[in-house]
Amino acid sequence: MTEKISTLQQALDVVEALDPDEQAILINIISKRLSKERRNELLNEVAQARHDYQEGNIKQGSVADLMAELDE
């Protein structure tokens, strides 16, 4: 954990050395990359859910059915 904090601190030091315009560009780039990464994760989850559905690994029922199953 100490190494990770050290790496994070190093990154912060580098960012602080940038001028404000460069910092804003960096924030924009990081934000877009994080959005893309999350979008890819969601696409993978949807693909897995579709696969599970096609394989018959999905249970169907009402909320009452779910509650009854949770009480078991």
C-alpha positions as CSV (number, residue, x, y, z in Angstrom):
1,M,0.0,0.0,0.0
2,T,2.9,2.4,0.8
3,E,4.3,1.8,-2.7
4,K,0.8,2.7,-4.2
5,I,0.6,5.9,-2.2
6,S,4.1,6.8,-3.2
7,T,3.2,6.3,-6.9
8,L,0.0,8.3,-6.5
9,Q,2.0,11.1,-4.8
10,Q,4.5,11.0,-7.6
11,A,1.7,11.4,-10.1
12,L,0.2,14.3,-8.2
13,D,3.6,16.0,-8.1
14,V,3.9,15.7,-11.8
15,V,0.4,17.0,-12.4
16,E,1.0,19.9,-10.1
17,A,4.1,20.8,-12.1
18,L,1.9,21.2,-15.2
19,D,0.4,24.6,-16.0
20,P,-3.4,24.9,-15.4
21,D,-4.3,24.4,-19.1
22,E,-2.3,21.2,-19.3
23,Q,-4.0,20.0,-16.0
24,A,-7.4,20.7,-17.6
25,I,-6.4,18.7,-20.7
26,L,-5.2,15.9,-18.5
27,I,-8.4,15.8,-16.5
28,N,-10.4,15.7,-19.8
29,I,-8.3,12.8,-21.1
30,I,-8.5,10.8,-17.9
31,S,-12.3,11.4,-17.7
32,K,-12.8,10.1,-21.3
33,R,-10.6,7.1,-20.6
34,L,-12.5,6.2,-17.4
35,S,-15.8,6.6,-19.3
36,K,-14.6,4.3,-22.1
37,E,-13.4,1.8,-19.5
38,R,-16.7,1.8,-17.7
39,R,-18.6,1.5,-21.1
40,N,-16.4,-1.6,-21.9
41,E,-17.2,-3.1,-18.5
42,L,-20.9,-2.6,-19.1
43,L,-20.7,-4.1,-22.6
44,N,-19.0,-7.2,-21.1
45,E,-21.7,-7.5,-18.4
46,V,-24.4,-7.3,-21.0
47,A,-22.7,-9.9,-23.1
48,Q,-22.4,-12.2,-20.1
49,A,-26.0,-11.6,-19.1
50,R,-27.1,-12.5,-22.7
51,H,-25.0,-15.6,-22.6
52,D,-26.4,-16.7,-19.2
53,Y,-30.0,-16.1,-20.6
54,Q,-29.3,-18.2,-23.7
55,E,-27.8,-21.0,-21.6
56,G,-30.9,-20.9,-19.3
57,N,-29.0,-19.8,-16.3
58,I,-31.5,-17.0,-15.5
59,K,-34.4,-17.4,-13.1
60,Q,-37.7,-15.7,-13.9
61,G,-40.4,-14.8,-11.5
62,S,-42.2,-12.1,-9.6
63,V,-41.0,-10.0,-6.7
64,A,-43.1,-12.3,-4.4
65,D,-41.2,-15.3,-5.8
66,L,-37.9,-13.6,-5.1
67,M,-39.0,-12.7,-1.6
68,A,-40.2,-16.3,-1.0
69,E,-36.8,-17.7,-2.2
70,L,-34.9,-15.3,0.1
71,D,-36.9,-16.5,3.1
72,E,-35.9,-20.1,2.4
